[in-house]
């Protein structure tokens, strides 16, 4: 796969979102007031909107406008790049906007936001293929941007995997690096029913997890030191960070938004 994800050489970052768009994401979640697929699309669209607003408000040269973003969907196809945004352009795929009916935004003056990513729920949860696509995107990028911050891979899912063990390809991603550190893999697993959330588990906690959850823990990164301040700001309930893994389980919509804000260092409502 040949991708062209350009960004300035310093102070920038590549964020790769992997969105589970398999049929299991069609389930309606009462707490969300919508389907998982719609909640995921709304959260990512909110992030893209805020990123666009930041770029328009800040002066030229501000490092915050130097983000490259790629969104990969997996489900109907093994892995497909849905959206690619370079540091100089952010345009919605469509002119239309959608109403924020889920209450994801607390900004009462901004009830509509552009549609960059549409909700989809069909096919199988081919996470391994999606991670392989992320590796193919990141590998040439880090070679061109060694002065940049290390990339983030943010997988948003209901916790299903249908194409094997993701740990091997995840390890290959985490070996990719810039001069400032290794690529980081984050898993945000949503809950279809109200369950006790688990934030950034340490080994003491995840050693007791079921095997299905361990796949995600063991294919995620250890929490990087530079991410801790923003993470604790968004998740003050987290008490242990030493050795914690970049995973959230049983997340609701508000937790997903908080996680995206912490990972991307971009304040979201």
Buried (B, 14 or more C-beta within 10 A) or exposed (E): EEBEBEBBEEBBBBBBBBBBBBBBBBBEBEEBEBBBBBBBBBBBBBBBBBBBBBBEEEEEEEEBBBBBBBBBBBBBBBBBBBBBBBBEEBEBEEEEBBEBEBEBBEEEEBEEBBBBBBBBBEBBBBBBBBBBBBBBBBBBBBEEBEEBBBBBBBBBBBBBBBBEEBBEBBEBBBEBBBEBBBBBBBBBBBBBEEEEBBBBBBEEBBEEBEEEBBBBBBBBBBBBEEBBEBBBEBBEEBEEBEEBBBBBBBBBBBBBBBBBBBBBBBEBB
